[in-house]
Amino acid sequence: MPFTVAVIMDPIESISTAKDSTFAMLLEGQRRGLDMHYVRPGSLGTAGGRATAVAAPVRVSDQARDFHELGEARAVDLGGFDVVLMRKDPPVDANFIHDTQILDLAQRDGALVVNDPQGLRDLNEKLAALLFPQCCPPTLVSRQAADLKAFIAEHGDCVLKPLDGMGGRSIFRVRHGDDNTNVVLETLTGGGRELAMAQRYLPEIREGDKRILLVEGEPMPYALARIPQGGEFRGNLAVGGRGEGRELSERDRWIAAEVGPELKRRGMVFVGLDVIGDYLTEVNVTSPTCIREIDAQYGTNIAGHMFDAIEARLADAS
């Protein structure tokens, strides 16, 4: 089933092809003979009440260098594409929100936007996990330093993080009685102006922070455990964590079954769950990663599953 695809992503020349999940999607779309277009970063806008962008046909090669070739860029009507892949990395700031509002117009005019723009606005990747409290570790979200300090005192050893970070940035481990607790809280909350999240520290992080990928609410059979290295407590690959493939456990599948149907209902075709030990810690909906690493270890084709799901959605809509 041939169709047209516009891909919104961070600058293509800056990606690592061995690790970039959007690159896996470009490769799979090209393999299927789809008409793939790269949207120039920062080019979304509107004209005459329709969503517009500057896009160019793109061809990719599975190699580390000289891996892409762009055709002539031109102004396009995003609503005229069959599919728009929204794969821009956080932060989910005002610019990101405005882009999703423009994508609402493309969706109104007939494009299937993956993931759904309203879902991208509604599902903060830290707070979304709290829609499923039965899956989460003890968690507190607050601007109030006194409340956060009381939570740390209750649980003894905690992880604190901002609500809009990614890649392990600005995540702190704080133990009760640490001398630097006040300055950590001041930094994270901006002196009481911004929300921060505190979660009980999970020692199972030493065995890896598992990324479980869902397609239309269904988990792929393998996860990537991101294992902290050296003296680091964070497992994120962006801060030096080592990726190791794992078959999903019974608990992993239970978490996916609790979370998946609601995410599918909200139009979240491709999602990454972060699971430490027995607990869900984050729900990643903007630009989930780890396709390339899992595919390389297990010979899977996760982007293929995603495009199968997209084809099914297009067929149902026709």
VENNOR-V337120 format. One record per helix or strand. SS is the DSSP state (A for helix, B for strand). FROM is the first residue (numbers start at 0). LEN is the number of residues. If there is no record, write none. Layout:
ss=SS from=FROM len=LEN
ss=SS from=FROM len=LEN
This chain:
ss=B from=3 len=5
ss=A from=11 len=3
ss=A from=20 len=11
ss=B from=34 len=5
ss=B from=44 len=3
ss=B from=49 len=11
ss=B from=67 len=3
ss=B from=73 len=4
ss=A from=77 len=3
ss=B from=82 len=4
ss=A from=93 len=15
ss=B from=111 len=3
ss=A from=116 len=6
ss=A from=126 len=9
ss=B from=135 len=1
ss=B from=138 len=4
ss=A from=144 len=11
ss=B from=156 len=6
ss=B from=171 len=4
ss=A from=180 len=9
ss=B from=195 len=5
ss=A from=202 len=5
ss=B from=208 len=7
ss=B from=217 len=2
ss=B from=221 len=6
ss=A from=236 len=3
ss=B from=241 len=6
ss=A from=249 len=16
ss=B from=269 len=7
ss=B from=278 len=6
ss=A from=290 len=8
ss=A from=301 len=16
